[in-house]
Structure formats: structure tokens, C-alpha cells
Amino acid sequence: MAVAQPAVHDKGLKGGALGLLSSVVIGVSSTAPGYSLAATIGFVAAAVGLQSPAVILLAFVPMLCIAYAYREFNQVDPDCGTTFTWATRAFGPRTGWLGGWGIIVADIVVMANLAQIAGQYGFLLFGADGLAASTFWTTLVGSLWIVGLTYLCYRGIEISARVQYVLLAVELAALAVFSVVALVKVYSGHAAKGAVHPALSWFNPFAIPSFSALSAGVLLAVFIYWGWDTAVACNEETRDAETTPGRAAILSTLVLLAIYALVTVACQAYSGVGTLTNPDNQGDVLAVLGNAVLGSTLGKVLILAVLSSAAASTQTTILPTARTALSMAAFRAIPARFARMHPTYQTPVVSTVAMGVASVAFYVGLVVVSGNVLADSIAALGLLIAFYYALTGYACAWYFRRDLRRSPQQLLVKGVLPVAGALILTACFFKSAHDMYAADYGNTSFHGVGGVFLVGVGSLLLGVVVMLGAEAHDRTFFRRGLVAAEPPRAADTLATP
């Protein structure tokens, strides 16, 4: 017996505002390809050496598998709460609540780093290296970036999509120019010392020396793919809401695979592994290679790419977080005030503004405490991502369990692929959590426990505490599940300015 389609609660979002192309653009932009590559390639190379392209391919596998889980769920329940809603339907309110918590916390954590990158690269673009090195000025400008992009999200999904077209076009053009020029120089003999010609052996995962290296590399690479699910989080604002977002999610992962494979091969071929794994270069590989490949003038192109990448991802991180909070509020999992909508812009006003405020507060708070804590919080993101993506995979197979015997195709897309993706992410989660527990993992530690472990696992445990508090405050959701709250009264909705 096929699963019946649940009733979709109208939350007041602007339906039909996005098409397939807009959804793919938002999905790809949300991953911040330029920034993600700049910040991650060096660490992946340090973990697996020349097998970095193999890790890029391996990390793509669970992403594609989980994208199928998103597609199947979205076809029967196009709700902007995504993991929160679907895990609730599959496993119950508490599990669903923790899935929503995982999305919100991961997004707030990454906003701090995106803001920092936007602040630094804004100054670097204009040659103000001194200001780029200033904690005060980069924090101020980064915070203003969050405020400005929060306002764009507040103004509506359509203007957000138009901004994304521009930012993504700049970013992808810059990455393409860099990759092509780098490979041309490699094959023409004009590359840096240590350059190597690309080889198929780079794509062989069996050449990775240990499972620890493999899991560390894959979890790092999972981070650079993370974000494509924004295309699905905007499902209630998409034309053909049951089909378009799922297609966009799968297409986004394929586009990302092509981008990441090309740039990784180009970087590794041009400089060899040594330059990538140099501790002085690992935090921003593209900035190091940009001038060498393109020259000091054209090197600004890559700075612009990373800047536009961070800006685009900042905006597309606010969108899904606000919509997750909106869905949770609509079903009384969090206070109903987070479901208040703007009557003209048809955006979740309170959820959007709250996301901006929380992001600025978290960013500034970590900067005040320690830059090392900020770095460890970013390193912990992989655990949060693996948690809620894996939860979605397991939820898909369980929710559609009665469909799995209907046909081999149903078994594959609703069972085998989602569970395979979830198992890979679960294995990486536990192996990496074990490694992160060590005091010398990352930049900080507390009583012999690594700071990365404390941030990653601690934030999930904190979610349990917050959930118990929410349940004690209002048991409606935890008793009744996905029963929508009453829409806000007219007096509770913000007036048109």
C-alpha cells in the first residue's frame, strides 16, 4: 500500500515564486563553492594526499543518496521544515525536533565563518590588507553583511533569487577561469615547481592509507557539498512544489561534483600536494594560488569569487533556517510567534530577523571569546551536517517501508540509496567524533577533551536539553505531532511599511 500524501499546511509563503533554474541556483549558491574550496582543499590534501579527487567523488555518493531521500519525501510532503517535518512523520516528535535543531544550529555556526570571510575579502578586494587583518574591522563588516543579507531575505524570495543569479555567475566564472589557466600552464610547462600532470590514480580511493584518513577526508568534503538542501527548503515557494525542488536538489549535487572535481584537480596539478598541505596555506588555498596562476591583477578575480561565494551562501543560509523555524512554529514545536508572516513580502518575518540576530550574536560572541574557538566551531560542522542528513536518509526508508516491495525502482530510491547514504554519514560521524575527542584535535581543549568534539557533540546534546525545556513549556507538538497551530491573528502580523 502506497503512503498517502499528507495534507500540506499553508504557512503564507509566496507559492510559485521559483522555477527549476532558480532552485538549482539557490541550491548551488548555498554551498558557497568558492569559499568551501578555498577553506577545505588544503585540509583534505593533508588527510589523503594525492587522493583528494577520490575523496571529492566519495563524498558526492552520500550526498546524491540523501538528495534522493529529499526528493522522495518532497513528492508526498513538500513542507519547508524538511528534516524536521519528515523525521517527525517517520520517528515521532522528539526525533523530528532534534532534526530541526541540527539544521538551525549548523546554519548559525557556519554564518560566523561566512561573515568573517566576507569581512576579510571585502578589504582584500580593495587592497586594504591591514584592515583585513584587523579583528575589529572584519567583525564589524562581517556583521553588517549579515544584517544586509537578512534584509534581502526579509524583502522576499524573488529578490533573493535575483541576487543569487548575479553572485553565482561571478563565482563560477572566476573558478572556471582559474582552473582552465592552471591546467593550461601545467601542460605547457609554465606551472609552479612541483607541478604534476593529472592522473586517473588520483581518483582511486583504495590508495588512501587508513580508514581514519578516509573518514576525516570524507567528512571535510561533506562540508563543501552541504547546502544543496536549501533548494528543497524553499519548496513551498516553488512552482510544481512536489517535483521541482527534488529535481533541483539532485541537479545541484551533480553541478557541485563537476565544479569541485575540476578545481581540485587544477589546484593539485598546478602546485602539487606540498603547497596545499603547508599549514600557512591550508586556510585559504585559492588566495595562495590565485596570484601564481593568474597574476596579481587577475588574482583579484579569485578574491571576488570567494567574496561573492560567502555573500551568496550567507543569504541562502538564512533562507532555509528561517523556513525550518517557520515550520516548527506552525506545528507548535517552538513558540508560534516565529510563524508570523509579512503580508506583502510573504516572508517569515520573525524567523528571518531572529536568524540574523542570532548569527551576529554568535559570531561576535565567538570573536570576543577566542578566534580558536571560532575555528573549532567550523571544524565541528561536519558532525552536525552528517547528523541531520543521515537522519533524513533513515527516515525516508522507514516512512516508505511499505512501498519498498512495490518495485525494484521503489526499493532503490526509497530504501537502498537513502540508507546507504545515511550509513556512510553515520560511520564518518562516529569515527570523526572519536578522533575529535583527543585534546590535540583542533585548536582548543577542555579537561583533556578536544574543543571540536565539545562544540559538535555538545551542541547536539544541548539540543536535547532545549527540547525538554520546550516540551515542558508547551506539550502540544510533543503530544499531537504535526497538527498545525492556528495562524497568527491580523494584529500579530507586521503591517506593510
Secondary structure, 3 states (H helix, E strand, C coil): CCCCCCCCCCCCCCCCCECHHHHHHHHHHHCCHHHHHHHHHHHHHHHHHHHHHHHHHHHHHHHHHHHHHHHHHHHHCCCCCCHHHHHHHHHCHHHHHHHHHHHHHHHHHHHHHHHHHHHHHHHHHCCCHHHHCCHHHHHHHHHHHHHHHHHHHHHCHHHHHHHHHHHHHHHHHHHHHHHHHHHHHHHHCCCCCCCCCCCHHHHCHHHCCCHHHHHHHHHHHHHHHCCCCHHHHCHHHECCCCCHHHHHHHHHHHHHHHHHHHHHHHHHHHHHHHHHHCCCCHHHHHHHHHHHHHHHHHHHHHHHHHHHHHHHHHHHHHHHHHHHHHHHHHCCCCCHHHHCECCCCCCEHHHHHHHHHHHHHHHHHHHHHCHHHHHHHHHCHHHHHHHHHHHHHHHHHHHCHHHCCCCHHHHHHHHHHHHHHHHHHHHHHHHHHHHHCCCCCCCCEECCEEHHHHHHHHHHHHHHHHHHHHHHHCCHHHHHCCCCCCCCCHHHCCCCC
